[in-house]
Amino acid sequence: MYAKNDYLQTIDIVEITPLSYPKYFFRTLQGTTYATRQIEDKIICVIEPFIGANFRIAICDMKTKKVKLTKTSYKNIPSIENAFANFGDN
């Protein structure tokens, strides 16, 4: 016979913030995420692939779970801000 406490389970609670969301769900996304925004079924991120690298925009597709980096790279955050803010606008 089991006691009541034998059936208790522990649950890990993970806080998902806008900056951690892409890395949590898109394991192939590498680097440091500095900004995120959602456009339809995609999450757009500003990332630094590795320390000292130029910044890139990553497109994380929530339907296919694939990550695509844009070809353009940016030397600093101010230079990428306009591209990030207007991404997807026509």
RARA-V904556 format. One record per pair of residues at least 4 apart in sequence whose C-alpha atoms are under 8 Angstrom apart, sorted by sequence separation. I is the first residue (numbers start at 1). GAP is how many residues later the second one is. If there is no record, write none. Layout:
I_GAP, I_GAP
This chain:
2_4, 3_4, 4_4, 16_4, 17_4, 18_4, 20_4, 21_4, 22_4, 23_4, 38_4, 39_4, 48_4, 49_4, 61_4, 62_4, 75_4, 76_4, 77_4, 78_4, 79_4, 80_4, 81_4, 82_4, 83_4, 16_5, 23_5, 38_5, 39_5, 48_5, 49_5, 60_5, 61_5, 74_5, 23_6, 37_6, 38_6, 48_6, 49_6, 60_6, 61_6, 74_6, 22_7, 23_7, 36_7, 37_7, 48_7, 49_7, 60_7, 16_8, 36_8, 37_8, 47_8, 48_8, 59_8, 60_8, 36_9, 46_9, 47_9, 58_9, 59_9, 35_10, 36_10, 46_10, 47_10, 58_10, 59_10, 34_11, 35_11, 46_11, 47_11, 58_11, 59_11, 33_12, 34_12, 35_12, 45_12, 46_12, 57_12, 58_12, 20_13, 33_13, 34_13, 44_13, 45_13, 56_13, 57_13, 19_14, 33_14, 34_14, 44_14, 45_14, 56_14, 19_15, 32_15, 33_15, 44_15, 45_15, 56_15, 57_15, 19_16, 31_16, 32_16, 43_16, 44_16, 56_16, 57_16, 19_17, 31_17, 32_17, 42_17, 43_17, 56_17, 18_18, 31_18, 32_18, 42_18, 43_18, 55_18, 56_18, 30_19, 31_19, 42_19, 43_19, 54_19, 55_19, 30_20, 31_20, 41_20, 42_20, 54_20, 55_20, 22_21, 41_21, 54_21, 55_21, 41_22, 53_22, 54_22, 55_22, 22_23, 56_24, 55_25, 57_27, 26_34, 46_34, 22_38, 28_38, 29_38, 46_38, 26_39, 28_39, 45_39, 25_40, 26_40, 44_40, 26_41, 39_49
